[in-house]
Amino acid sequence: MMNSPQKKAVALQDRFALKTVAYLSAGTTELPYDISERLRAARAQAVSQRKVAKTQTAAAVISNGGSAALGWGADEGLSWWGRIGSVLPLVALVVGLLAINSFQNDNRAQELAEVDAALLTDELPPAAFADPGFVQFLKITRPAAPLQ
């Protein structure tokens, strides 16, 4: 997953800060007391002014009525049109599947009606109806009648 350029910049700044702190901390043992106290105060002031990222606990999210799993991409900044556009392919898929199902049901009903019509119009012995290949025989010997 790619991080945004802003997150990469923050990570680089944090890494630089850790290296700088380690380098400066290595030389503080030889400094006089007054200088080390001024450095300690400056560090405390710098840490207090550092921007802290706003985090929410799970309890805070639940108490606000939100959902951590289904946020509709709230961090991505999608507008209502963006959300509708992201749901539209799913709606098209469902409509397409329903249309295919209806088409197949109509075709199956038409095939069964053709077989029934062939059975009712022919004079056949009763043994022919029990034959498992009879439906296949009807499909081969009778061409499909044009629809009127």
QUIVEN-V923682 format. One record per pair of residues at least 12 apart in sequence whose ideal C-beta (glycine too) atoms are under 6 Angstrom apart, sorted by the first residue. I is the first residue (numbers start at 1). J is the second residue. Records with the same first field share a line. If there is no record, write none. Layout:
I: J  J
This chain:
115: 135  138
118: 138  142
